[in-house]
């Protein structure tokens, strides 16, 4: 049996993409699957062996600098046939893993790292372009020396195809087995004039504009997620419109499902940053799977997803008047809410399911084994 070891020093052991989708799919396909994770648990869940590597949390930069050595030592002990790396900082150990074990090494690029760096508020603005360039060069250099690359959009994959012939586009679409949870007999009743946002609560996710827009509607916003920092949270609570927010904090999967069941519209009005404009946000597809019509940013890349599938409306994410107008319009059209919701659901079933994506990982493994 081929042994596969997924490695992350950043994500939680039960990360949606890494554990629930990738690791569980690989294990179900018959691979001996291990997830090596920092500060997680030692257990076996759904056929996936989880191995914890305790790493002292000394902050972002120190984690990037020092976690790789500890992950490498444990990874070498496991003697896998395929090592599947999930974090950019783990690229520093990719070639070492390959050379010391003779195993195959795959890098899973969850985001467009060079573009993402340009949007990082914690990096001084005068350094971002230089760091982005260095990150681009480093990614390209290392991925030219390993066996395969996976990424979440075709645009990112095309970049890696310049240096590696084994590149697979594996989108972060929802699993269809979540349908049974979303359509259970214990469904929560819809709350009239309600919208929702589920995800990270960062300024560039459009949360501030959404709260400002609320003041121009009679809608209630179910807001679920963790704030990026306390200062941003306090800023939002002072905005007219916050009184219409039901802040739910970080929710587990069941809590998220209940929010999706009771809301009438899913909001995904991300700012037009370089990394977001060509992204495929999982929340968009989860809204669609839950039969929620969406109001999304008017990114050109998203037009086929939203307008092409007739599942929602698009808007300038920085225009609070326009956001309010779209919310008011859609909430006033119950028939359109139902139609958009059903269209989105059918689109996920036919085109945007994880089950289709999982086969691409297995095909990549077979091609490099």
URZIRA-V967983 format. One record per residue. N is the residue number from 1. PHI is phi in whole degrees, -180 to 180 (none if undefined). Layout:
BEGIN
n = [N/N]
phi = [PHI/PHI]
END
This chain:
BEGIN
n = [1/2/3/4/5/6/7/8/9/10/11/12/13/14/15/16/17/18/19/20/21/22/23/24/25/26/27/28/29/30/31/32/33/34/35/36/37/38/39/40/41/42/43/44/45/46/47/48/49/50/51/52/53/54/55/56/57/58/59/60/61/62/63/64/65/66/67/68/69/70/71/72/73/74/75/76/77/78/79/80/81/82/83/84/85/86/87/88/89/90/91/92/93/94/95/96/97/98/99/100/101/102/103/104/105/106/107/108/109/110/111/112/113/114/115/116/117/118/119/120/121/122/123/124/125/126/127/128/129/130/131/132/133/134/135/136/137/138/139/140/141/142/143/144/145/146/147/148/149/150/151/152/153/154/155/156/157/158/159/160/161/162/163/164/165/166/167/168/169/170/171/172/173/174/175/176/177/178/179/180/181/182/183/184/185/186/187/188/189/190/191/192/193/194/195/196/197/198/199/200/201/202/203/204/205/206/207/208/209/210/211/212/213/214/215/216/217/218/219/220/221/222/223/224/225/226/227/228/229/230/231/232/233/234/235/236/237/238/239/240/241/242/243/244/245/246/247/248/249/250/251/252/253/254/255/256/257/258/259/260/261/262/263/264/265/266/267/268/269/270/271/272/273/274/275/276/277/278/279/280/281/282/283/284/285/286/287/288/289/290/291/292/293/294/295/296/297/298/299/300/301/302/303/304/305/306/307/308/309/310/311/312/313/314/315/316/317/318/319/320/321/322/323/324/325/326/327/328/329/330/331/332/333/334/335/336/337/338/339/340/341/342/343/344/345/346/347/348/349/350/351/352/353/354/355/356/357/358/359/360/361/362/363/364/365/366/367/368/369]
phi = [none/-73/-96/-117/-122/-87/-132/-142/-106/-116/-84/-69/-62/-99/-53/-59/-75/-68/-85/-64/-97/-72/-60/-65/-68/-66/-63/-64/-83/104/-83/-76/-114/-125/-114/-95/-136/-86/55/-113/-136/-107/-166/-132/-129/53/82/-104/-81/-105/-117/-92/-119/-66/-127/-63/-83/-108/106/-57/-67/-69/-62/-61/-76/-117/-70/-59/-62/-68/-66/-63/-58/-71/-62/-63/-65/-77/52/-81/-88/-133/-108/-118/-97/-113/-130/-56/-66/-77/-60/-66/-106/-61/-69/-61/-59/-64/-71/-80/-114/77/-77/-86/-127/-121/-107/-108/-89/-76/-147/-81/-56/-58/-72/-63/-60/-64/-104/-77/-68/-78/-96/-52/-57/-74/-102/-61/-64/-66/-66/-60/-63/-64/-63/-59/-63/-66/-57/-67/-64/-70/-69/-74/-106/-108/-95/-167/-137/-122/-150/-100/-139/-66/-62/-67/-60/-61/-64/-71/-66/-69/-126/-145/-82/-104/-124/-123/-84/-126/-72/-90/-83/-74/-82/-70/-70/-77/-60/-63/-74/-76/-120/-70/-71/-101/-60/-81/-69/-65/-96/-62/56/-125/-129/-144/-135/-126/151/-64/-102/-116/-53/-80/-85/81/-68/-62/-62/-67/-67/-61/-64/-56/-64/-105/-135/-110/-86/-105/-105/-87/-112/-123/152/-113/-69/-66/-160/-66/-62/-66/-61/-65/-62/-66/-68/-94/-85/-62/126/-63/-65/-95/-98/-104/-81/-107/70/-75/-118/-77/-60/-64/-63/-64/-60/-64/-63/-64/-73/-94/-81/-103/-140/-102/-102/-144/-100/-72/-68/-79/-83/-63/-79/-81/-65/-122/-96/-124/-66/-60/-62/-60/-76/-68/-59/-63/-62/-83/63/-96/-63/-117/-119/-123/-62/-88/-73/-58/-64/-92/-56/-63/-75/-92/-73/-64/-100/51/-121/173/-120/-118/-153/-66/-70/-99/-101/-67/-64/-67/-62/-61/-62/-66/-61/-61/-62/-69/-66/-86/-123/-57/-66/-71/-56/-67/-65/-60/-61/-68/-63/-64/-59/-65/-66/-64/-58/-91/-131/-122/-99/-65/-56/-68/-69/-58/-62/-69/-65/-64/-65/-64/-57/-65/-71/-104/-76]
END
